[in-house]
Amino acid sequence: MNQINVVKEWSNPTPAGLVALAVACFCFFALLTGKVSGGALPLLGCWLLGGALVQIVVALVDLKSGNTTGGNTFLFFSSFFMLTGGLEMLIKFISAVNGITLDTHIDGWAWLTLSIVIVMWTPAFFKAPLVLNLMVLVLDVALPCIALLDLGILPKAYAVIPAYTLFVVGVLGIYLSAAIVVNTAFGRQVYPSPGPILKTHGHVSGISSVIVK
């Protein structure tokens, strides 16, 4: 409750956003490792579109609460990783069925941009909980690999690298979401959640305010 404006504050939606990310990472792991065929693309597209809806809500609430790092990260993840990714899966499947050839190298240029952004934003996550920081560091490996694969610079055999790194991100996302929900419910650290590498002074926003006690 905001005692000044007498307005009830929104709860932290980050766990839902992390679950959406984990779903996407696990599905991409299955696709990149050949555990599912190209016939799964339309279904994967639907899951990604659902995740986009979740993450856009998380982004808006985070931005409203003043969490610049988390809010902007979820905002571009919801737009590009989820929404664009989901629509592309549907378009690629329809194109393949109808014998239409797409120049997917354009995806590589887009992923290259996102890779550079997440790498350059990484220092901001040194003030986030350790698990979240580790997720971003692993993404620093996964996203450039996806970009290089789509650009045709890396052979398809290297798809195993982003596959397993995304799987690790998904596992960490599930754990962090559980830590936030359960620790908040009990008001203490039921699930261990180490604090940030760089200690925050003053106001701590977003995820940190929930699990760094």
Secondary structure as the mmCIF struct_conf table of DSSP 4:
data_model
#
loop_
_struct_conf.conf_type_id
_struct_conf.id
_struct_conf.beg_label_comp_id
_struct_conf.beg_label_asym_id
_struct_conf.beg_label_seq_id
_struct_conf.end_label_comp_id
_struct_conf.end_label_asym_id
_struct_conf.end_label_seq_id
STRN STRN1 ASN A 2 ASN A 2
TURN_TY1_P TURN_TY1_P1 GLN A 3 VAL A 6
STRN STRN2 VAL A 7 VAL A 7
HELX_LH_PP_P HELX_LH_PP_P1 LYS A 8 ASN A 12
HELX_RH_AL_P HELX_RH_AL_P1 THR A 14 LEU A 32
TURN_TY1_P TURN_TY1_P2 THR A 33 GLY A 34
BEND BEND1 LYS A 35 VAL A 36
HELX_RH_3T_P HELX_RH_3T_P1 GLY A 38 ALA A 40
HELX_RH_AL_P HELX_RH_AL_P2 LEU A 41 LYS A 64
TURN_TY1_P TURN_TY1_P3 SER A 65 GLY A 66
HELX_RH_AL_P HELX_RH_AL_P3 THR A 68 PHE A 76
HELX_RH_PI_P HELX_RH_PI_P1 PHE A 77 THR A 84
HELX_RH_AL_P HELX_RH_AL_P4 GLY A 85 VAL A 97
TURN_TY1_P TURN_TY1_P4 ASN A 98 GLY A 99
TURN_TY1_P TURN_TY1_P5 THR A 104 THR A 104
HELX_RH_AL_P HELX_RH_AL_P5 HIS A 105 TRP A 121
HELX_RH_3T_P HELX_RH_3T_P2 THR A 122 LYS A 127
BEND BEND2 ALA A 128 ALA A 128
HELX_RH_AL_P HELX_RH_AL_P6 LEU A 130 ASP A 150
TURN_TY1_P TURN_TY1_P6 LEU A 151 GLY A 152
BEND BEND3 ILE A 153 LEU A 154
HELX_RH_3T_P HELX_RH_3T_P3 LYS A 156 ALA A 159
HELX_RH_AL_P HELX_RH_AL_P7 VAL A 160 PHE A 186
TURN_TY1_P TURN_TY1_P7 GLY A 187 GLY A 187
BEND BEND4 ARG A 188 ARG A 188
BEND BEND5 VAL A 190 TYR A 191
BEND BEND6 ILE A 197 LEU A 198
HELX_LH_PP_P HELX_LH_PP_P2 LYS A 199 THR A 200
BEND BEND7 GLY A 202 GLY A 202
TURN_TY1_P TURN_TY1_P8 GLY A 206 GLY A 206
HELX_RH_AL_P HELX_RH_AL_P8 ILE A 207 ILE A 211
#
